[in-house]
């Protein structure tokens, strides 16, 4: 019996996310999806898809590889959030750095001309290993194998201004989870 996943691997990397709202169950006041891509058909790189009151509720995209940002928006990220599919949204050239220890806290920094965004996860929970197959769920043509590390605390700032809202506790597979998480060792697949 083969232990190899039979599907085509289309990307691997990291996808930490922050979803904040003022009250539990309210629409997200901040929705940030950060990607550090090691392998994809459009090459490696970083991209941040963000919409928040700190962006005047505009969808912004920051990247150091515009081709990868567009490819990701037209595939996996676009499946996760249809708003990020729009090719008319400009991609802002940016530089990226990280710091921290994911057992305690993790910070991703994005610097563009005249802008600095910091995303921080803290109050870290126990990791979950999730593996789904392409088309296993309706409207999800891609499969994923990922280590999800819930963060019960998260903060996002743009030019020193804090995004409002909080992360909210959830359960996933009967275990403590959150609306904010570090998604490391993440590989996405599509059926061959």
N, C-alpha and C positions, 0 to 999 in steps of 0.2 A: 504494500500500500504506500503510495506516494504521500509525502508530507508537504510537498510544494503546493501552494495555492494555484489552481488551474487557470486563473484569470490573468489578464494582462495588467502589469503594474504600470500606472501612468504618472504617478508622482510619489515622492517620499520627502518628508521633512517634518515641520512642526506647525501647529495651528492653534496657539493660545487665543482665547476669546474673552471678551468682557461684555456682559449684557446687564445694564443697570436700569432700574426704574424707581420712581418715588415710592410706590406702594407695591406690595406683592400682588402680582396679577395684572398690573397696569402695563400698557405698551412700553417697550423699551425706550427710555429717554437717551440712552447711549447704547449703540451696537457697534462693537469694534471686533474685527476679525483680522488677526495678525498672522502672516505666513512667513516662515523661513524655509525655502525650498532648496533641497539638495539636488534632486533629480526631477526633471520634467521634460516633455518634448520641446519646450521653449527655454530650457536652460535653468540654472540655479538663480537664486536671488531672494529678495524680501519684498513683501507688499503688505500694506495696511489699508483695509477697507473700513471706513468709519463714517458714522452718522450720529450726531449728538447735538445738544444745545450749544456745546462749545465750538461746533462748526456751523452755527446758525441753522441747524437742522438740514444742512446740505450734505449729500453723499460726497465724500472726498476719497481719493485713492492716492497713496504715496508708494513709490517703488524705486528700486535701483535696476529694474529690468522690465521695461514697458511691455515687451513681447510676452514675458511670462505672466505679468499682471493681466493682460488681455486674454491670454489663453486660459488662465485660471478662472477669470470672470465668465468665460464662455462655457466652462465645464463644471468642475466641482464647486467652486465658490458660488457660481451662478445657480447651481442646484440648491445650495444651502440657503441662499438669499437672492431672490430674483432681481432685486434692485441693483445688484452688483453686475448684472449682465450688460447694462447699458454702455455701448461703446462710445457714446457721446460724452461720458464723464471723463474729464481730463485726468491724466496721470501725472502727478507732481513728482519731479525728480527728488530723491531723498537719500540720506545716509542712515545706516542702522547700527545700533550697538545693543549689547545686553549685559546684565550683571545679576548677581545673586546666586543663591543655592536653592533649587526647587524644593528642598525639604522644608524651607522656612519662608522664602520670598523670592520673587523673580521680577525683574524690570526689563522691559524693552523700550528703547529710546529711538525716536524718529526725528531727524533734523532735516529741514528743508529751508530754503531761503526765507529768513525772517520768522521761522516757526520751529517750535520744539514740542513734541508730544511724548509723554511718558505714560506707559501702561505698567501698573504694578499689581501683582497678585500676592496675597499673604493669607495667613491663617489656613495653611495648606492641609488638606485631608489625605486619606489613603487612596493610592492609585487603583484604577480599574483598567483591566485589559479588555477592550471591546473588539470583536471581529464580526463583520457582516459581509455578506456576499452581494454582488451586483444584482439588482432587481429583487432582492429579498423583501424590501418594503416598497409599497406603491410610490411612484414618482421619485424613486431613488435608483437611477441606473448604475450608480457606482457603489462599490463595496469599500470597506475601510478596515484596517487593523490599526488600532491606536491605543496608547496609554493615556488615559484621561486622569488628570490630577485635579480634584475639585479645590477651589479657593473660596473660602467663606468670606474673605475680604478682598476687595479690589479697588483700585483707584486709577482714574485716567485724568491727565491734565494736558491742556494745550496752552502754551505760552504762560504757564503758571496758574491758569484758571482751572479749578477742579470741576469735573463733570458732576452734576447732581445725581442723586439716586444711589441705590445700594444693590449689591448682589443678594439673591434670595436662596434660601436652602431648598433643596429638592431631594428626591430619591431617584436613583437610577439602578435598575437591577436589584432593588431591595437594599441598596447601600446609600449612605449619605452622599449627596452631590450638591451642586450649586449652579446658578446661572452664569458663573464665571469659572473657567478652568484652563489649566495648562494641558495642551494636547501635544505630547511628544511622541517620537518614534512613530509618526503617522504615515501610513502608506495607503494610497487609494488605488483601486483596481476597476477595470471594466471587463465585461465578458468578451472572450475572444471570438 
